[in-house]
Amino acid sequence: MAAVHRETIQKQIQQDWANREYIEVITGSIKKITDFLNSFGELICTTLKVQSFPHCSRMIVQRKVMVATLRDHMRQN
């Protein structure tokens, strides 16, 4: 009986680590994509002179808010 309980706990621990590794991979991928999009967006806005095109600034802020929201959500799970 104790052996069955121990095996169940071991399986739960293994599943938990697998889930954590999966979340880590997803989080890392989201960060890489976000960094790329931010650098790409900033390059475009710099090229277009952000002062002349306020919508670029708004797009950067919106993207950063979205990324922060995703990161908070990932931390909560």
DSSP file (Angstrom, degrees, kcal/mol; ACC not computed):
  #  RESIDUE AA STRUCTURE BP1 BP2  ACC     N-H-->O    O-->H-N    N-H-->O    O-->H-N    TCO  KAPPA ALPHA  PHI   PSI    X-CA   Y-CA   Z-CA
    1    1 A M     >        0   0    0      0, 0.0     4,-1.9     0, 0.0     5,-0.1   0.000 360.0 360.0 360.0 -45.2    0.0    0.0    0.0
    2    2 A A  H  >  +     0   0    0      1,-0.2     4,-2.6     2,-0.2     5,-0.2   0.856 360.0  55.2 -66.1 -34.8    2.8    2.4    0.9
    3    3 A A  H  > S+     0   0    0      2,-0.2     4,-2.4     1,-0.2    -1,-0.2   0.893 107.1  49.5 -65.8 -39.2    4.7    1.5   -2.2
    4    4 A V  H  > S+     0   0    0      2,-0.2     4,-2.2     1,-0.2    -2,-0.2   0.914 112.0  48.3 -64.7 -42.6    1.7    2.4   -4.4
    5    5 A H  H  X S+     0   0    0     -4,-1.9     4,-2.2     2,-0.2    -2,-0.2   0.907 111.6  50.1 -63.6 -42.2    1.3    5.7   -2.6
    6    6 A R  H  X S+     0   0    0     -4,-2.6     4,-2.5     1,-0.2    -2,-0.2   0.904 110.3  49.8 -63.8 -42.0    5.1    6.4   -3.1
    7    7 A E  H  X S+     0   0    0     -4,-2.4     4,-2.5     2,-0.2    -1,-0.2   0.893 109.4  52.0 -63.9 -39.6    4.8    5.6   -6.8
    8    8 A T  H  X S+     0   0    0     -4,-2.2     4,-2.2     2,-0.2    -2,-0.2   0.927 111.2  46.6 -61.9 -44.9    1.9    7.9   -7.2
    9    9 A I  H  X S+     0   0    0     -4,-2.2     4,-2.4     2,-0.2    -2,-0.2   0.905 111.3  51.9 -64.1 -41.9    3.8   10.7   -5.5
   10   10 A Q  H  X S+     0   0    0     -4,-2.5     4,-2.5     1,-0.2    -2,-0.2   0.903 109.6  49.5 -62.1 -41.1    6.8   10.0   -7.7
   11   11 A K  H  X S+     0   0    0     -4,-2.5     4,-2.5     2,-0.2    -1,-0.2   0.899 110.5  50.5 -64.2 -40.4    4.7   10.2  -10.8
   12   12 A Q  H  X S+     0   0    0     -4,-2.2     4,-2.3     2,-0.2    -2,-0.2   0.900 111.3  48.3 -64.2 -40.4    3.2   13.5   -9.7
   13   13 A I  H  X S+     0   0    0     -4,-2.4     4,-2.3     2,-0.2    -2,-0.2   0.919 112.0  48.9 -65.4 -43.7    6.6   14.9   -9.0
   14   14 A Q  H  X S+     0   0    0     -4,-2.5     4,-2.3     1,-0.2    -2,-0.2   0.908 112.4  48.4 -62.7 -41.5    7.9   13.8  -12.4
   15   15 A Q  H  X S+     0   0    0     -4,-2.5     4,-2.7     2,-0.2    -1,-0.2   0.895 109.3  53.5 -65.2 -39.5    4.8   15.2  -14.1
   16   16 A D  H  X S+     0   0    0     -4,-2.3     4,-2.5     2,-0.2    -2,-0.2   0.920 110.2  46.7 -61.4 -44.3    5.3   18.5  -12.3
   17   17 A W  H  X S+     0   0    0     -4,-2.3     4,-2.6     2,-0.2    -1,-0.2   0.894 111.4  51.6 -65.7 -39.3    8.9   18.7  -13.5
   18   18 A A  H  X S+     0   0    0     -4,-2.3     4,-2.3     2,-0.2    -2,-0.2   0.921 111.3  47.9 -62.2 -42.9    7.9   17.9  -17.0
   19   19 A N  H  X S+     0   0    0     -4,-2.7     4,-2.6     2,-0.2    -2,-0.2   0.908 111.2  50.5 -63.5 -42.1    5.3   20.7  -16.8
   20   20 A R  H  X S+     0   0    0     -4,-2.5     4,-2.4     2,-0.2    -2,-0.2   0.908 110.7  49.0 -63.4 -41.6    7.8   23.1  -15.4
   21   21 A E  H  X S+     0   0    0     -4,-2.6     4,-2.2     2,-0.2    -1,-0.2   0.906 111.5  49.8 -64.4 -40.7   10.3   22.3  -18.2
   22   22 A Y  H  X S+     0   0    0     -4,-2.3     4,-2.5     2,-0.2    -2,-0.2   0.930 111.4  48.0 -62.9 -45.7    7.5   22.8  -20.8
   23   23 A I  H  X S+     0   0    0     -4,-2.6     4,-3.0     1,-0.2     5,-0.2   0.884 110.0  53.4 -62.5 -39.2    6.5   26.1  -19.3
   24   24 A E  H  X S+     0   0    0     -4,-2.4     4,-2.5     2,-0.2    -1,-0.2   0.905 109.7  47.6 -62.4 -42.3   10.2   27.2  -19.3
   25   25 A V  H  X S+     0   0    0     -4,-2.2     4,-2.3     2,-0.2    -2,-0.2   0.933 114.3  46.3 -64.5 -45.9   10.5   26.4  -23.0
   26   26 A I  H  X S+     0   0    0     -4,-2.5     4,-2.6     2,-0.2    -2,-0.2   0.930 113.4  48.9 -62.0 -46.3    7.3   28.2  -23.8
   27   27 A T  H  X S+     0   0    0     -4,-3.0     4,-2.3     1,-0.2    -1,-0.2   0.915 111.7  49.3 -61.5 -44.0    8.3   31.3  -21.7
   28   28 A G  H  X S+     0   0    0     -4,-2.5     4,-2.3    -5,-0.2    -1,-0.2   0.898 111.4  49.3 -62.1 -40.7   11.8   31.4  -23.3
   29   29 A S  H  X S+     0   0    0     -4,-2.3     4,-2.5     2,-0.2    -2,-0.2   0.912 110.3  50.0 -65.6 -42.6   10.3   31.2  -26.8
   30   30 A I  H  X S+     0   0    0     -4,-2.6     4,-2.8     1,-0.2    -2,-0.2   0.906 110.5  51.0 -61.4 -41.4    7.8   34.0  -26.0
   31   31 A K  H  X S+     0   0    0     -4,-2.3     4,-2.9     2,-0.2     5,-0.2   0.918 110.2  48.7 -63.5 -43.3   10.7   36.1  -24.7
   32   32 A K  H  X S+     0   0    0     -4,-2.3     4,-2.3     2,-0.2    -2,-0.2   0.924 113.9  46.1 -62.9 -44.2   12.8   35.5  -27.8
   33   33 A I  H  X S+     0   0    0     -4,-2.5     4,-2.9     2,-0.2    -2,-0.2   0.925 114.1  48.9 -63.4 -44.2    9.9   36.4  -30.1
   34   34 A T  H  X S+     0   0    0     -4,-2.8     4,-3.0     2,-0.2     5,-0.2   0.916 110.2  50.2 -63.0 -44.6    9.0   39.5  -28.0
   35   35 A D  H  X S+     0   0    0     -4,-2.9     4,-2.5     2,-0.2     5,-0.2   0.917 112.4  48.2 -60.2 -42.6   12.6   40.7  -28.0
   36   36 A F  H  X S+     0   0    0     -4,-2.3     4,-2.8    -5,-0.2    -2,-0.2   0.949 113.3  46.3 -62.7 -48.4   12.7   40.3  -31.8
   37   37 A L  H  X S+     0   0    0     -4,-2.9     4,-3.2     1,-0.2     5,-0.2   0.900 112.8  50.4 -62.9 -40.5    9.5   42.1  -32.3
   38   38 A N  H  X S+     0   0    0     -4,-3.0     4,-2.7     2,-0.2    -1,-0.2   0.934 113.4  44.4 -63.3 -45.1   10.4   44.9  -30.0
   39   39 A S  H  X S+     0   0    0     -4,-2.5     4,-2.1    -5,-0.2    -2,-0.2   0.907 116.2  47.5 -66.9 -39.1   13.8   45.4  -31.7
   40   40 A F  H  X S+     0   0    0     -4,-2.8     4,-2.2    -5,-0.2    -2,-0.2   0.933 113.9  47.0 -65.7 -45.5   12.2   45.2  -35.1
   41   41 A G  H  X S+     0   0    0     -4,-3.2     4,-2.5    -5,-0.2    -2,-0.2   0.894 112.6  49.5 -63.2 -41.0    9.4   47.6  -34.1
   42   42 A E  H  X S+     0   0    0     -4,-2.7     4,-2.4    -5,-0.2    -1,-0.2   0.880 109.4  52.3 -67.1 -37.1   11.8   50.1  -32.6
   43   43 A L  H  X S+     0   0    0     -4,-2.1     4,-2.4    -5,-0.2    -2,-0.2   0.929 111.2  46.9 -62.9 -45.2   14.0   50.0  -35.7
   44   44 A I  H  X S+     0   0    0     -4,-2.2     4,-2.3     1,-0.2    -2,-0.2   0.937 113.4  48.1 -61.8 -47.0   11.1   50.8  -37.9
   45   45 A C  H  < S+     0   0    0     -4,-2.5     5,-0.4     1,-0.2     4,-0.4   0.874 111.3  50.6 -64.9 -36.1    9.9   53.6  -35.6
   46   46 A T  H >< S+     0   0    0     -4,-2.4     3,-1.1     1,-0.2    -1,-0.2   0.926 110.6  49.8 -64.9 -43.3   13.4   55.0  -35.5
   47   47 A T  H 3< S+     0   0    0     -4,-2.4    -2,-0.2     1,-0.3    -1,-0.2   0.885 114.2  44.2 -62.0 -38.7   13.6   54.9  -39.2
   48   48 A L  T 3< S-     0   0    0     -4,-2.3    -1,-0.3    -5,-0.2    -2,-0.2   0.417 118.2-112.6 -87.2   2.2   10.2   56.6  -39.6
   49   49 A K    X>  -     0   0    0     -3,-1.1     3,-2.1    -4,-0.4     4,-0.9   0.962  20.1-137.2  60.5  92.3   11.1   59.2  -36.9
   50   50 A V  G >4 S+     0   0    0     -5,-0.4     3,-0.7     1,-0.3     7,-0.3   0.790  99.0  64.6 -49.9 -36.7    8.8   58.4  -34.0
   51   51 A Q  G 34 S+     0   0    0      1,-0.3    -1,-0.3    -6,-0.1    -2,-0.1   0.844 104.6  45.7 -60.0 -32.3    8.0   62.1  -33.4
   52   52 A S  G <4 S+     0   0    0     -3,-2.1    -1,-0.3     1,-0.2    -2,-0.2   0.679 118.7  43.2 -82.3 -18.2    6.4   62.3  -36.8
   53   53 A F    XX  +     0   0    0     -4,-0.9     3,-1.8    -3,-0.7     4,-0.7  -0.704  61.0 175.3-130.9  80.5    4.4   59.1  -36.3
   54   54 A P  H 3> S+     0   0    0      0, 0.0     4,-1.8     0, 0.0     3,-0.2   0.731  75.2  72.5 -61.2 -21.3    2.9   58.9  -32.8
   55   55 A H  H 3> S+     0   0    0      1,-0.2     4,-2.2     2,-0.2     5,-0.1   0.816  90.7  59.5 -64.5 -27.2    1.1   55.6  -33.7
   56   56 A C  H <> S+     0   0    0     -3,-1.8     4,-2.2     2,-0.2    -1,-0.2   0.922 103.9  49.7 -64.8 -43.1    4.5   53.9  -33.6
   57   57 A S  H  X S+     0   0    0     -4,-0.7     4,-2.3    -7,-0.3    -2,-0.2   0.915 110.5  50.4 -60.3 -42.6    4.9   54.8  -30.0
   58   58 A R  H  X S+     0   0    0     -4,-1.8     4,-2.7     1,-0.2    -1,-0.2   0.892 108.5  52.4 -63.1 -40.1    1.5   53.5  -29.2
   59   59 A M  H  X S+     0   0    0     -4,-2.2     4,-2.4     2,-0.2    -1,-0.2   0.908 109.5  48.9 -63.7 -41.3    2.2   50.2  -31.0
   60   60 A I  H  X S+     0   0    0     -4,-2.2     4,-2.4     2,-0.2    -2,-0.2   0.930 112.8  47.3 -63.6 -44.9    5.4   49.8  -28.9
   61   61 A V  H  X S+     0   0    0     -4,-2.3     4,-2.4     1,-0.2    -2,-0.2   0.923 112.0  50.1 -63.0 -44.2    3.6   50.5  -25.7
   62   62 A Q  H  X S+     0   0    0     -4,-2.7     4,-2.3     1,-0.2    -1,-0.2   0.907 111.4  48.7 -61.2 -41.6    0.7   48.1  -26.6
   63   63 A R  H  X S+     0   0    0     -4,-2.4     4,-2.4     2,-0.2    -1,-0.2   0.900 111.1  49.7 -65.7 -40.7    3.2   45.4  -27.4
   64   64 A K  H  X S+     0   0    0     -4,-2.4     4,-2.4     2,-0.2    -2,-0.2   0.882 110.6  50.0 -66.8 -37.3    5.1   45.9  -24.2
   65   65 A V  H  X S+     0   0    0     -4,-2.4     4,-2.4     2,-0.2    -2,-0.2   0.913 110.6  50.3 -64.7 -42.6    1.8   45.7  -22.2
   66   66 A M  H  X S+     0   0    0     -4,-2.3     4,-2.4     2,-0.2    -2,-0.2   0.916 111.3  48.1 -61.8 -43.4    0.8   42.5  -24.0
   67   67 A V  H  X S+     0   0    0     -4,-2.4     4,-2.7     2,-0.2    -2,-0.2   0.921 111.3  49.8 -64.1 -44.5    4.2   41.0  -23.2
   68   68 A A  H  X S+     0   0    0     -4,-2.4     4,-2.5     1,-0.2    -1,-0.2   0.902 111.1  50.3 -61.3 -40.5    4.0   42.0  -19.5
   69   69 A T  H  X S+     0   0    0     -4,-2.4     4,-2.3     2,-0.2    -2,-0.2   0.918 111.1  48.3 -63.7 -44.3    0.5   40.5  -19.4
   70   70 A L  H  X S+     0   0    0     -4,-2.4     4,-2.6     2,-0.2    -2,-0.2   0.911 111.6  49.9 -62.5 -42.8    1.7   37.2  -20.9
   71   71 A R  H  X S+     0   0    0     -4,-2.7     4,-2.3     2,-0.2    -2,-0.2   0.916 110.9  49.0 -64.1 -42.0    4.6   37.0  -18.5
   72   72 A D  H  X S+     0   0    0     -4,-2.5     4,-1.9     1,-0.2    -1,-0.2   0.917 111.8  49.7 -61.6 -41.8    2.4   37.6  -15.5
   73   73 A H  H  X S+     0   0    0     -4,-2.3     4,-1.3     1,-0.2    -2,-0.2   0.911 110.7  49.2 -63.5 -42.1    0.0   35.0  -16.8
   74   74 A M  H  < S+     0   0    0     -4,-2.6    -1,-0.2     1,-0.2    -2,-0.2   0.880 109.9  51.9 -66.1 -37.3    2.8   32.5  -17.2
   75   75 A R  H  < S+     0   0    0     -4,-2.3    -1,-0.2     1,-0.2    -2,-0.2   0.859 107.3  53.0 -66.6 -34.7    4.2   33.2  -13.7
   76   76 A Q  H  <        0   0    0     -4,-1.9    -1,-0.2     1,-0.3    -2,-0.2   0.794 360.0 360.0 -72.3 -27.3    0.7   32.6  -12.2
   77   77 A N     <        0   0    0     -4,-1.3    -1,-0.3    -5,-0.1    -2,-0.2   0.441 360.0 360.0 -91.8 360.0    0.5   29.2  -13.9
